[in-house]
C-alpha cells in the first residue's frame, strides 16, 4: 500500500537570522538630553522669580508651558538612551 503524502517530513528550514544589535547612540545624546532638562528647569525658575512672568520671554504664564515642554523633550530623549 502506498504511503500517504501527509506522512512525509517537511524539508529542513534553518531558523531565521538573529537581528543585529541596535547601533549605539552618539556621544552628544546624553549631555544634550540632560542639558535640555536643566535648561527647562532654569527656565521655570526664572519664570517664577520674575515679576508678572515677564522673563525669559514676555509671553506671560505661557513661559511655564515652554519650560515644561523643554523638560519633557529631555525626558523623551532619555527614553531612547542605551
N, C-alpha and C positions, 0 to 999 in steps of 0.2 A: 504494500500500500504506500503511495507517495506521501511524503511529509508535507504538512501544511506550511504555507508561507509565513504564517504568524509565529512559527517557532524559530525562524531564523533570527540570529542575533544581528543587531544593527552594527554597522562598521564603527570602529573606534573614532571618536571625535575628541581631540585634546581640549583641556579646559581653556577658557578664554585667558588671554594675556593679562597680567596684572597691570593695573593703572599705575602710571608713574607718579612719584611723589610730587606734591604741589611745589612750585618754584618758591624759593624764599623771597620775602619782600625786601625792597631796597632799604638801605641803612637809614635813610631820612624819614621813613614812615613812622616809626615810634616817636622820635623827637617832634615831628610835626603834629601828631595827634595829641601828645601831652602839651605841646605849646598852644594848640587851639583851646584845650580845656583851661589852661592857666589864663590865656588871653580873655576867654569868656568870663572867667571868674573876676578878673580885674575890671572888665567892662561893667559887670554888675556892681562891683564895689564903688567905682567912680559914679555910676548912676545913682546909687543910694546916698552917696556923700554930697553930690551936687545939689544946689538949691533948685527945686522945681524940676528935677531931672533934665536939666538943660545940657548936661555934658554926658557922654562924649559927643553926641550929635544932638542938635536941637529938635528932636522928634518926640519929646515928652516921655511918657511911660512906655512907648514902643522900644526904648532902649533896653528894657527888661527882656522883651521878646528877642531882640537881636543878640543879647548876651547869652540867653538860654539856647538859642539856635546855634551859636558858635560852640557852646559846650556839648550839645547833642551831636554836632558834626565830629567833634573829637572822640566822643564815646562810640559813634558809629564806625569811625576808623579803627578803634581798638577791637571791635568785634572781628575784624579781618586779620588782626595781628597774630603771627605764629611765633 
